[in-house]
Amino acid sequence: RILAHLELDHSLEVPEQVNAMLDRLDSERVAWRESEERFRTMVEASSDAVLVVGRDNVIRFASGAAQAIVGWPPAELVGRDLGVLMPERLAAAHRIRLDTD
């Protein structure tokens, strides 16, 4: 997917085009990494719990503040179904809702 938006510069020879594309990819990777670091720093400094949940309802990330709010260390939340944070009746309704979407 990353390569899909890279356009060829037809004024360059093939090796130069490849090098130019690799340079752009490197720049984009650095920008992505810096953006991720800024996001992580902001989230970790927040007193709010931040959870990143995948479409499969599995927790992919939990901020440090999550433990103070939900009582689970972030490392124990990651990989678990979001339903573990809900009363069973709500978790069941949530699962039904996910299955119908």
N, C-alpha and C positions, 0 to 999 in steps of 0.2 A: 504493500500500500504506500509505503514511503516513496518509492520510485515513480509511482503513477503520476505525480504532479511535476516531476522534473522534465523540463523540455530540452530537447537537443538544440545546440547552437550549431547550425549548419556551416558556419564560417570557420569552424575548427575541425581539425583532423580527429579521427576516432579516438586515439589515445588522449588527446587534449580534452575531448568531450568527456571521456571517462573520468579523467582527473578532476575536471570541473564539477562533474556530478558528485564525485566522492567528497570534494571540498564542501559542497553545499550540504551533503548528508552529515558530514562532521559538524558543520555549523548548526544544523537543525538539532542534532543529538545534544550538543552543548546547551543550546537554548532550552530544549526540553528538560534536561537535567537541572538547569538553573531554576526553571519554572517549578519543577517538582520540589526542589529544595526550599524555595520560597513558600510554597503551599504547606509543606511539612512543618516548617518553622512557625508559620502563622497558626496552624492547627494545634501544634504542641504547646504553644504559648497561651492558647485559649482556655478559659475556665469552663467552656461548654464541651459536652461530649460530642465528638464527631465520629460517626460510623460511615464507612463506605461499604455498601452492600451490593453484591452482584445480582444480576437478573435471576439467578438461581436461589436468591434469598440467603446466600451465604455471606457472612461478614468477612470482608477482605482487609479492612483496616479499622482499628479502634484507637482513638487518641488517648493520651494519658489521663485526661479528665474523666474518661468513661468510668474508671474504677471508682472515683468518688461519687459518681451519680448512680451507677447501676450495680456497683459492688463486685464486679468481675475485673480482674487484671486484663489489660488489653490483649496480652499474649494468649489468654484463655478464651477470649471472645473470637479472635480470628480463626476462621475455619468452621465456626458453628453457625447453625441456622439462626436467623434473626428471631425466630419464635421463642428462643430460650429466654428472651428478655420480656416476654409477654405472659400474662396469666393464660392458663391453658385454653379457656373458652375464647379468648381473643386470638390466641395463636392458631386455633383451629379455624376460626373465621378468616383469619389472614391467609392461611394456606388455601382455603376454598377460593378466596378472591384471586389469589395468584394462579390457581389452576384454571380459572375461567378467562383470564387475560391472554 
